[in-house]
Amino acid sequence: MADTVTARQGDTVELLLWRERAIGPSGLDAVFAANPGLAALGTILPIGTVVTVPATVTAASTTPTLNLVQLWDD
């Protein structure tokens, strides 16, 4: 079953998918295939654009992490 996500101000397709479903670049082709005309909307999506995310697209297998930086030793 497909899911949908809605664009906020300043969203690109990549940012929207990452923020809402943790989907990386590998899922973009399937998302564009499921949303004819999405690419024609431009780089920045109009606010409120509904994007269908096919069930076959899954979240990234790993969650990105940031290294801990300490300013002084304990």
A tleap script that builds the chain and sets N, CA, C and O, in Angstrom:
source leaprc.protein.ff14SB
mol = sequence {
  NMET ALA ASP THR VAL THR ALA ARG GLN GLY
  ASP THR VAL GLU LEU LEU LEU TRP ARG GLU
  ARG ALA ILE GLY PRO SER GLY LEU ASP ALA
  VAL PHE ALA ALA ASN PRO GLY LEU ALA ALA
  LEU GLY THR ILE LEU PRO ILE GLY THR VAL
  VAL THR VAL PRO ALA THR VAL THR ALA ALA
  SER THR THR PRO THR LEU ASN LEU VAL GLN
  LEU TRP ASP CASP
}
set mol.1.N position { 0.843 -1.186 0.000 }
set mol.1.CA position { 0.000 0.000 0.000 }
set mol.1.C position { 0.887 1.247 0.000 }
set mol.1.O position { 1.860 1.314 0.751 }
set mol.2.N position { 0.568 2.202 -0.810 }
set mol.2.CA position { 1.341 3.435 -0.913 }
set mol.2.C position { 0.999 4.376 0.241 }
set mol.2.O position { -0.077 4.304 0.834 }
set mol.3.N position { 1.939 5.249 0.534 }
set mol.3.CA position { 1.789 6.233 1.596 }
set mol.3.C position { 1.948 7.609 0.946 }
set mol.3.O position { 2.476 7.701 -0.163 }
set mol.4.N position { 1.511 8.661 1.600 }
set mol.4.CA position { 1.702 10.002 1.064 }
set mol.4.C position { 2.378 10.900 2.091 }
set mol.4.O position { 2.230 10.718 3.299 }
set mol.5.N position { 3.122 11.871 1.578 }
set mol.5.CA position { 3.745 12.901 2.399 }
set mol.5.C position { 3.430 14.244 1.752 }
set mol.5.O position { 3.196 14.311 0.545 }
set mol.6.N position { 3.423 15.307 2.539 }
set mol.6.CA position { 3.048 16.629 2.041 }
set mol.6.C position { 4.199 17.607 2.225 }
set mol.6.O position { 4.812 17.670 3.290 }
set mol.7.N position { 4.484 18.368 1.174 }
set mol.7.CA position { 5.594 19.311 1.178 }
set mol.7.C position { 5.303 20.533 2.034 }
set mol.7.O position { 4.181 21.039 2.082 }
set mol.8.N position { 6.352 20.989 2.709 }
set mol.8.CA position { 6.307 22.245 3.459 }
set mol.8.C position { 7.076 23.300 2.659 }
set mol.8.O position { 7.621 23.014 1.593 }
set mol.9.N position { 7.107 24.500 3.182 }
set mol.9.CA position { 7.799 25.578 2.494 }
set mol.9.C position { 9.277 25.248 2.310 }
set mol.9.O position { 9.959 24.875 3.264 }
set mol.10.N position { 9.767 25.386 1.083 }
set mol.10.CA position { 11.179 25.193 0.777 }
set mol.10.C position { 11.604 23.750 0.584 }
set mol.10.O position { 12.796 23.486 0.426 }
set mol.11.N position { 10.679 22.814 0.591 }
set mol.11.CA position { 11.026 21.398 0.445 }
set mol.11.C position { 11.424 21.052 -0.980 }
set mol.11.O position { 10.807 21.501 -1.946 }
set mol.12.N position { 12.469 20.244 -1.086 }
set mol.12.CA position { 12.768 19.535 -2.325 }
set mol.12.C position { 12.237 18.126 -2.134 }
set mol.12.O position { 11.890 17.739 -1.017 }
set mol.13.N position { 12.170 17.358 -3.204 }
set mol.13.CA position { 11.703 15.981 -3.073 }
set mol.13.C position { 12.631 15.215 -2.138 }
set mol.13.O position { 12.172 14.468 -1.273 }
set mol.14.N position { 13.942 15.401 -2.314 }
set mol.14.CA position { 14.915 14.687 -1.492 }
set mol.14.C position { 14.758 15.026 -0.011 }
set mol.14.O position { 14.770 14.128 0.832 }
set mol.15.N position { 14.612 16.298 0.311 }
set mol.15.CA position { 14.467 16.719 1.706 }
set mol.15.C position { 13.169 16.180 2.307 }
set mol.15.O position { 13.157 15.693 3.438 }
set mol.16.N position { 12.102 16.267 1.560 }
set mol.16.CA position { 10.804 15.778 2.035 }
set mol.16.C position { 10.858 14.289 2.358 }
set mol.16.O position { 10.402 13.861 3.419 }
set mol.17.N position { 11.412 13.508 1.448 }
set mol.17.CA position { 11.480 12.065 1.660 }
set mol.17.C position { 12.390 11.703 2.821 }
set mol.17.O position { 12.087 10.790 3.589 }
set mol.18.N position { 13.505 12.416 2.954 }
set mol.18.CA position { 14.433 12.119 4.054 }
set mol.18.C position { 13.799 12.479 5.405 }
set mol.18.O position { 13.853 11.695 6.353 }
set mol.19.N position { 13.203 13.664 5.480 }
set mol.19.CA position { 12.629 14.119 6.743 }
set mol.19.C position { 11.445 13.263 7.187 }
set mol.19.O position { 11.340 12.911 8.361 }
set mol.20.N position { 10.568 12.933 6.267 }
set mol.20.CA position { 9.328 12.248 6.628 }
set mol.20.C position { 9.451 10.722 6.704 }
set mol.20.O position { 8.764 10.087 7.504 }
set mol.21.N position { 10.323 10.128 5.876 }
set mol.21.CA position { 10.382 8.670 5.817 }
set mol.21.C position { 11.802 8.102 5.853 }
set mol.21.O position { 11.976 6.893 5.702 }
set mol.22.N position { 12.818 8.941 6.048 }
set mol.22.CA position { 14.227 8.505 6.063 }
set mol.22.C position { 14.594 7.750 4.788 }
set mol.22.O position { 15.344 6.774 4.822 }
set mol.23.N position { 14.057 8.216 3.670 }
set mol.23.CA position { 14.349 7.608 2.372 }
set mol.23.C position { 15.460 8.398 1.713 }
set mol.23.O position { 15.371 9.616 1.560 }
set mol.24.N position { 16.513 7.684 1.322 }
set mol.24.CA position { 17.661 8.309 0.694 }
set mol.24.C position { 17.532 8.359 -0.818 }
set mol.24.O position { 16.467 8.077 -1.367 }
set mol.25.N position { 18.619 8.719 -1.491 }
set mol.25.CA position { 18.614 8.877 -2.946 }
set mol.25.C position { 18.233 7.618 -3.715 }
set mol.25.O position { 17.734 7.716 -4.836 }
set mol.26.N position { 18.453 6.451 -3.147 }
set mol.26.CA position { 18.144 5.210 -3.869 }
set mol.26.C position { 16.645 5.040 -4.123 }
set mol.26.O position { 16.261 4.288 -5.019 }
set mol.27.N position { 15.801 5.711 -3.365 }
set mol.27.CA position { 14.358 5.584 -3.544 }
set mol.27.C position { 13.739 6.609 -4.471 }
set mol.27.O position { 12.542 6.547 -4.752 }
set mol.28.N position { 14.538 7.555 -4.953 }
set mol.28.CA position { 13.984 8.641 -5.769 }
set mol.28.C position { 13.351 8.174 -7.071 }
set mol.28.O position { 12.286 8.663 -7.448 }
set mol.29.N position { 13.985 7.239 -7.762 }
set mol.29.CA position { 13.436 6.791 -9.048 }
set mol.29.C position { 12.029 6.227 -8.891 }
set mol.29.O position { 11.147 6.524 -9.697 }
set mol.30.N position { 11.815 5.419 -7.865 }
set mol.30.CA position { 10.491 4.825 -7.646 }
set mol.30.C position { 9.465 5.894 -7.282 }
set mol.30.O position { 8.308 5.808 -7.694 }
set mol.31.N position { 9.878 6.889 -6.522 }
set mol.31.CA position { 8.955 7.964 -6.129 }
set mol.31.C position { 8.577 8.803 -7.343 }
set mol.31.O position { 7.406 9.141 -7.519 }
set mol.32.N position { 9.553 9.145 -8.184 }
set mol.32.CA position { 9.238 9.911 -9.389 }
set mol.32.C position { 8.358 9.098 -10.342 }
set mol.32.O position { 7.490 9.663 -11.007 }
set mol.33.N position { 8.571 7.788 -10.418 }
set mol.33.CA position { 7.744 6.931 -11.276 }
set mol.33.C position { 6.301 6.884 -10.769 }
set mol.33.O position { 5.366 6.795 -11.564 }
set mol.34.N position { 6.121 6.942 -9.456 }
set mol.34.CA position { 4.775 6.882 -8.871 }
set mol.34.C position { 4.060 8.226 -8.901 }
set mol.34.O position { 2.861 8.301 -8.629 }
set mol.35.N position { 4.796 9.294 -9.232 }
set mol.35.CA position { 4.221 10.644 -9.237 }
set mol.35.C position { 4.495 11.335 -10.567 }
set mol.35.O position { 5.371 12.197 -10.641 }
set mol.36.N position { 3.760 10.971 -11.624 }
set mol.36.CA position { 3.973 11.626 -12.916 }
set mol.36.C position { 3.778 13.135 -12.796 }
set mol.36.O position { 2.817 13.600 -12.183 }
set mol.37.N position { 4.692 13.886 -13.383 }
set mol.37.CA position { 4.591 15.339 -13.355 }
set mol.37.C position { 5.264 15.980 -12.158 }
set mol.37.O position { 5.343 17.207 -12.088 }
set mol.38.N position { 5.750 15.192 -11.217 }
set mol.38.CA position { 6.393 15.740 -10.024 }
set mol.38.C position { 7.653 16.526 -10.387 }
set mol.38.O position { 7.887 17.607 -9.847 }
set mol.39.N position { 8.452 15.996 -11.286 }
set mol.39.CA position { 9.684 16.675 -11.686 }
set mol.39.C position { 9.390 18.006 -12.382 }
set mol.39.O position { 10.207 18.926 -12.318 }
set mol.40.N position { 8.262 18.118 -13.030 }
set mol.40.CA position { 7.896 19.349 -13.738 }
set mol.40.C position { 7.555 20.485 -12.778 }
set mol.40.O position { 7.483 21.640 -13.198 }
set mol.41.N position { 7.345 20.183 -11.505 }
set mol.41.CA position { 7.023 21.232 -10.532 }
set mol.41.C position { 8.225 22.080 -10.154 }
set mol.41.O position { 8.070 23.146 -9.560 }
set mol.42.N position { 9.414 21.619 -10.492 }
set mol.42.CA position { 10.624 22.382 -10.201 }
set mol.42.C position { 11.375 21.807 -9.009 }
set mol.42.O position { 10.951 20.836 -8.383 }
set mol.43.N position { 12.513 22.447 -8.718 }
set mol.43.CA position { 13.382 21.970 -7.644 }
set mol.43.C position { 12.710 22.105 -6.280 }
set mol.43.O position { 12.711 21.165 -5.485 }
set mol.44.N position { 12.142 23.267 -6.017 }
set mol.44.CA position { 11.431 23.509 -4.759 }
set mol.44.C position { 9.955 23.220 -4.997 }
set mol.44.O position { 9.326 23.832 -5.860 }
set mol.45.N position { 9.409 22.289 -4.230 }
set mol.45.CA position { 8.008 21.917 -4.398 }
set mol.45.C position { 7.079 23.014 -3.881 }
set mol.45.O position { 7.393 23.670 -2.888 }
set mol.46.N position { 5.950 23.218 -4.535 }
set mol.46.CA position { 4.951 24.135 -3.996 }
set mol.46.C position { 4.442 23.615 -2.644 }
set mol.46.O position { 4.313 22.407 -2.445 }
set mol.47.N position { 4.162 24.525 -1.735 }
set mol.47.CA position { 3.651 24.135 -0.411 }
set mol.47.C position { 2.366 23.338 -0.590 }
set mol.47.O position { 1.487 23.717 -1.364 }
set mol.48.N position { 2.274 22.235 0.134 }
set mol.48.CA position { 1.078 21.412 0.085 }
set mol.48.C position { 1.083 20.336 -0.983 }
set mol.48.O position { 0.110 19.592 -1.109 }
set mol.49.N position { 2.159 20.233 -1.759 }
set mol.49.CA position { 2.239 19.191 -2.775 }
set mol.49.C position { 2.223 17.828 -2.087 }
set mol.49.O position { 3.024 17.569 -1.188 }
set mol.50.N position { 1.318 16.971 -2.510 }
set mol.50.CA position { 1.223 15.625 -1.947 }
set mol.50.C position { 2.039 14.682 -2.827 }
set mol.50.O position { 1.844 14.619 -4.040 }
set mol.51.N position { 2.950 13.955 -2.199 }
set mol.51.CA position { 3.827 13.028 -2.906 }
set mol.51.C position { 3.504 11.613 -2.435 }
set mol.51.O position { 3.489 11.329 -1.238 }
set mol.52.N position { 3.244 10.729 -3.405 }
set mol.52.CA position { 2.975 9.333 -3.091 }
set mol.52.C position { 4.290 8.575 -2.967 }
set mol.52.O position { 5.159 8.667 -3.834 }
set mol.53.N position { 4.423 7.827 -1.877 }
set mol.53.CA position { 5.620 7.010 -1.651 }
set mol.53.C position { 5.185 5.551 -1.797 }
set mol.53.O position { 4.424 5.045 -0.972 }
set mol.54.N position { 5.668 4.868 -2.854 }
set mol.54.CA position { 5.274 3.469 -3.052 }
set mol.54.C position { 5.721 2.591 -1.882 }
set mol.54.O position { 6.719 2.878 -1.221 }
set mol.55.N position { 4.975 1.529 -1.642 }
set mol.55.CA position { 5.297 0.614 -0.548 }
set mol.55.C position { 6.634 -0.079 -0.761 }
set mol.55.O position { 7.248 -0.548 0.198 }
set mol.56.N position { 7.090 -0.149 -2.001 }
set mol.56.CA position { 8.358 -0.828 -2.284 }
set mol.56.C position { 9.570 -0.005 -1.862 }
set mol.56.O position { 10.676 -0.535 -1.763 }
set mol.57.N position { 9.368 1.276 -1.616 }
set mol.57.CA position { 10.472 2.146 -1.197 }
set mol.57.C position { 10.587 2.059 0.320 }
set mol.57.O position { 9.618 2.279 1.047 }
set mol.58.N position { 11.786 1.733 0.776 }
set mol.58.CA position { 11.998 1.580 2.214 }
set mol.58.C position { 12.974 2.628 2.726 }
set mol.58.O position { 13.712 3.249 1.961 }
set mol.59.N position { 12.958 2.804 4.024 }
set mol.59.CA position { 13.845 3.764 4.674 }
set mol.59.C position { 15.288 3.301 4.550 }
set mol.59.O position { 15.566 2.128 4.302 }
set mol.60.N position { 16.196 4.249 4.730 }
set mol.60.CA position { 17.617 3.939 4.697 }
set mol.60.C position { 17.938 2.881 5.749 }
set mol.60.O position { 17.349 2.872 6.831 }
set mol.61.N position { 18.870 1.995 5.427 }
set mol.61.CA position { 19.171 0.891 6.341 }
set mol.61.C position { 19.919 1.342 7.586 }
set mol.61.O position { 19.872 0.666 8.614 }
set mol.62.N position { 20.596 2.455 7.509 }
set mol.62.CA position { 21.314 2.952 8.676 }
set mol.62.C position { 20.919 4.390 8.934 }
set mol.62.O position { 20.607 5.138 8.007 }
set mol.63.N position { 20.934 4.760 10.167 }
set mol.63.CA position { 20.634 6.126 10.550 }
set mol.63.C position { 21.939 6.898 10.643 }
set mol.63.O position { 22.868 6.460 11.322 }
set mol.64.N position { 22.025 8.041 9.969 }
set mol.64.CA position { 23.267 8.800 10.054 }
set mol.64.C position { 23.495 9.300 11.476 }
set mol.64.O position { 22.555 9.673 12.177 }
set mol.65.N position { 24.738 9.300 11.880 }
set mol.65.CA position { 25.087 9.768 13.213 }
set mol.65.C position { 26.173 10.820 13.127 }
set mol.65.O position { 26.925 10.885 12.154 }
set mol.66.N position { 26.241 11.627 14.141 }
set mol.66.CA position { 27.295 12.627 14.241 }
set mol.66.C position { 28.249 12.223 15.357 }
set mol.66.O position { 27.823 11.719 16.396 }
set mol.67.N position { 29.525 12.444 15.139 }
set mol.67.CA position { 30.503 12.142 16.170 }
set mol.67.C position { 30.367 13.134 17.310 }
set mol.67.O position { 30.104 14.317 17.092 }
set mol.68.N position { 30.549 12.641 18.532 }
set mol.68.CA position { 30.486 13.482 19.711 }
set mol.68.C position { 31.771 14.294 19.826 }
set mol.68.O position { 32.870 13.747 19.738 }
set mol.69.N position { 31.626 15.583 20.022 }
set mol.69.CA position { 32.780 16.452 20.199 }
set mol.69.C position { 32.702 17.034 21.611 }
set mol.69.O position { 31.708 17.662 21.974 }
set mol.70.N position { 33.760 16.820 22.409 }
set mol.70.CA position { 33.799 17.363 23.745 }
set mol.70.C position { 34.847 18.474 23.797 }
set mol.70.O position { 35.931 18.348 23.227 }
set mol.71.N position { 34.514 19.541 24.474 }
set mol.71.CA position { 35.424 20.672 24.548 }
set mol.71.C position { 36.510 20.491 25.603 }
set mol.71.O position { 37.548 21.152 25.553 }
set mol.72.N position { 36.269 19.597 26.555 }
set mol.72.CA position { 37.270 19.329 27.579 }
set mol.72.C position { 37.118 17.894 28.067 }
set mol.72.O position { 36.062 17.285 27.889 }
set mol.73.N position { 38.153 17.356 28.675 }
set mol.73.CA position { 38.114 15.995 29.213 }
set mol.73.C position { 37.482 15.986 30.579 }
set mol.73.O position { 37.544 16.976 31.308 }
set mol.74.N position { 36.875 14.875 30.926 }
set mol.74.CA position { 36.277 14.719 32.266 }
set mol.74.C position { 37.334 14.376 33.289 }
set mol.74.O position { 37.020 14.208 34.468 }
savepdb mol mol.pdb
quit
